Amino acid sequence: MPWPKDHKSRTRRKIVAAASAAFRADGIERVRVEDVMARAGLTHGGFYSHFNSKADLLREALDYAAEQTVDALSKPLADVASEDRWRAVIDSYLSPAHVAHPEVGCPLAALGPEIARADSRTHRRLAEVVRGRFAWMRQLLPQGRPRGVSDEDVIGSAACMLGGVILARAVGGKEAGAILSACREFIHERHR
């Protein structure tokens, strides 16, 4: 019996999703191709019919994770007034749940420094993800604000958000909550 027409694309998406979660949870170096394929419920031999290398898979997994993060942060915004969207995203990103679950969280916080040392194509893809995140964040801020929206606002807030999650993961426990709270308040105060 022949495979359905979309079998290869569905299998590829399954591998990318598995890799995305694995890389964010365990880091790029610790995750082997065999681990990804097992996590996807597939055999190792099928990997190379979908990807030329682990680096190729990493780039797609990074895109998948970036899209997953923006989708997760955007979903609750449907019921939020435009002037409250920025605050809602900050609070969601700088949350204990995000810190506790890197496997479904922001790839920039989970993998940014590791990817920054990767091959040049992967590093360029990371830069595209960062620029995309800045663009997405810009559209969250109400445009009618008296002082406008500057790149400094967006970049500084993004840096504080990323750093807050990274630091909270590093220390854990009650200190993690204090770091998240301090970062939320810092950003909110800046945008009052």
C-alpha positions in Angstrom: 0.0 0.0 0.0 1.5 3.3 -1.0 2.2 6.1 1.5 -0.2 9.1 1.5 1.0 12.0 -0.7 1.9 14.2 2.3 3.7 11.4 4.2 7.2 12.8 3.7 6.2 16.4 4.7 4.3 15.1 7.8 7.3 13.0 8.8 9.7 15.9 8.3 7.5 18.2 10.5 7.4 15.4 13.1 11.2 15.3 13.1 11.5 19.1 13.3 9.1 19.3 16.2 11.0 16.5 18.1 14.3 18.2 17.4 13.0 21.6 18.5 11.9 20.3 21.9 15.0 18.2 22.4 17.4 21.0 21.5 15.7 23.5 23.8 15.5 21.0 26.6 19.0 19.5 26.4 21.1 21.8 24.2 22.4 21.3 20.7 25.6 19.4 21.6 23.9 16.9 23.9 21.2 15.9 21.4 22.2 13.4 18.8 20.4 12.7 15.5 19.5 9.2 16.9 17.9 10.9 20.0 15.7 13.1 17.7 14.6 10.3 15.5 13.7 8.1 18.6 11.8 11.0 20.1 9.9 11.3 16.8 9.2 7.6 16.8 11.3 6.9 13.8 14.5 5.0 13.0 17.9 6.7 12.6 18.3 5.6 9.0 15.4 7.8 7.8 17.1 11.0 8.9 19.1 11.6 5.8 16.2 11.3 3.4 14.9 14.5 5.1 18.1 16.5 6.1 21.7 16.7 4.9 23.0 17.3 8.4 22.2 18.1 12.0 22.9 21.7 11.3 20.2 21.7 8.6 17.8 20.2 11.1 18.8 22.8 13.7 17.9 25.7 11.4 14.4 24.3 10.8 14.0 23.5 14.5 14.9 27.1 15.4 12.3 28.4 13.0 9.7 26.0 14.3 10.5 27.0 17.9 10.5 30.7 17.2 7.1 30.4 15.5 5.8 28.2 18.3 6.9 30.9 20.9 5.2 33.8 19.1 2.0 31.7 18.6 2.0 30.8 22.3 2.5 34.4 23.3 -0.1 35.7 20.8 -2.9 33.3 21.5 -4.1 34.9 24.7 -3.9 38.4 23.1 -7.2 37.9 21.3 -9.1 38.9 24.4 -6.7 41.6 25.6 -7.2 45.3 24.8 -4.5 46.7 22.5 -3.1 49.0 25.3 -2.6 45.9 27.5 -1.0 43.6 25.0 2.6 44.6 25.8 2.1 43.9 29.5 0.4 40.6 28.8 3.3 39.4 26.7 5.9 40.5 29.2 4.1 38.8 32.0 3.6 35.6 30.1 7.2 35.5 28.9 8.6 36.3 32.3 6.6 33.6 34.0 7.5 30.6 36.2 5.9 28.3 33.6 8.2 29.6 30.8 11.2 29.1 33.0 10.2 25.6 34.0 9.6 24.4 30.4 12.4 25.3 28.1 11.4 22.5 25.7 8.4 24.5 24.7 9.7 28.0 25.4 11.6 30.6 23.6 14.6 29.3 21.6 16.5 32.5 22.1 16.5 32.0 25.9 17.2 28.3 25.6 19.7 28.2 22.8 20.8 31.7 21.8 24.4 31.6 23.1 25.0 28.1 21.8 23.6 29.0 18.3 25.7 32.2 18.2 28.7 29.9 18.2 27.3 27.6 15.4 28.2 27.6 11.7 27.6 30.8 9.8 24.3 29.7 8.1 22.8 28.8 11.5 24.1 32.0 13.1 22.5 34.0 10.2 19.2 32.2 10.9 19.4 33.1 14.6 19.9 36.8 13.5 16.7 36.5 11.4 14.8 35.1 14.3 16.0 38.0 16.6 15.0 40.6 14.0 11.6 38.8 13.5 11.1 38.9 17.3 11.8 42.6 17.4 9.4 43.3 14.6 6.7 41.3 16.4 7.3 43.1 19.6 7.1 46.5 18.0 3.6 45.8 16.8 2.5 45.0 20.4 3.2 48.6 21.6 0.3 51.1 21.2 1.4 53.4 18.5 -0.4 56.5 20.0 1.9 56.7 22.9 3.1 60.2 23.7 6.8 59.4 23.3 6.4 56.9 20.5 8.0 53.5 20.3 11.8 53.4 19.9 14.1 50.6 18.9 15.7 51.2 22.3 12.4 50.3 24.0 12.0 47.0 22.1 15.6 45.9 22.2 16.1 46.8 25.8 12.9 45.0 26.8 13.7 41.9 24.8 17.2 41.8 26.3 15.7 42.1 29.8 13.1 39.4 29.0 15.8 37.0 27.7 18.2 37.7 30.4 15.5 37.3 33.1 14.5 33.8 31.9 18.2 32.7 31.6 19.0 34.0 35.0 15.9 32.5 36.6 16.7 29.1 35.1 20.3 29.4 36.4 19.3 30.1 40.0 16.0 28.3 40.3 13.8 28.2 43.4 12.5 31.4 45.1 15.3 33.4 43.6 14.0 32.6 40.2 10.6 34.1 41.1 12.3 37.3 42.4 14.3 37.7 39.2 11.2 37.3 37.0 9.3 39.8 39.2 12.1 42.3 39.1 12.4 42.1 35.3 8.6 42.4 34.8 8.5 45.5 37.0 11.6 47.0 35.3 10.1 46.7 31.9 6.6 47.8 33.0 8.0 50.9 34.7 9.9 51.8 31.5 6.7 51.7 29.5 4.4 53.5 31.9 
